[in-house]
Amino acid sequence: MIEHLSDIGEFIALSKSLLKPSGIFMAFCPNGNIEYRKREPHIWHGSWGDIHINLLDRDFASFAFKDHPYLILSDDWAFQMNQLSGWDQKSQVLGNKHDGKELLIIAKPNQKI
């Protein structure tokens, strides 16, 4: 539901303050990447604006957690378990697929890289 919030930065800051030092932030939302917009413009244009007030994409997510470990993936609701289990929780990883319908953001906002 993160795409419906009026201030995502405030939400991330609140999450960071509530998480333990080793805590994990996770968000799952519609993908706002340009690659998905080009792949399915009819669906994308029907989703953004009135329904989803914020456009979240991999650029936003990687900037929001630029100093922290993260795993950012895009897919059509079928994320590969090897990508999830293979993340070392210490590095910044952007998945290879850019045009998935959904965006998965996993980060450790209380740890620096």
Order of alpha helices (4+ residues) and beta strands (2+ residues): alpha-beta-alpha-alpha-alpha-beta-alpha-beta-beta
